[in-house]
Amino acid sequence: MVSVAGTQIVTDGGVASGGSLLSGGVQIVSSGGVASGATVFGFGRQALAGGTALGTEVLAVGSAVESAGGVASAMLVSGGSAAAGGSGGAG
């Protein structure tokens, strides 16, 4: 769980399930890390640095960013924004 201005870093071999990113919260998923079922809203941000995000839900003014080889799967965007940069991909 990541809330007001908090940061969660998911590193190699790590798995984060069901996180909520809001009010400046940031989830960083690095190479080998997996984030599953994250909800991003209220200026929250999810950044992928070679990691994998599964089932991310982006609401309101949340943003999910895939970069540096990150992979996003089954992303739902409703009123937020999702952008792929670098060699990232969204499925």
Protein Blocks (a to p, Z undefined) as FASTA:
>chain_A
ZZehiacdddehiacehiaceehiacdddehiacehiaceehiacddehiacehiacehj
bccddeehiacehiacehiacddehjbccZZ
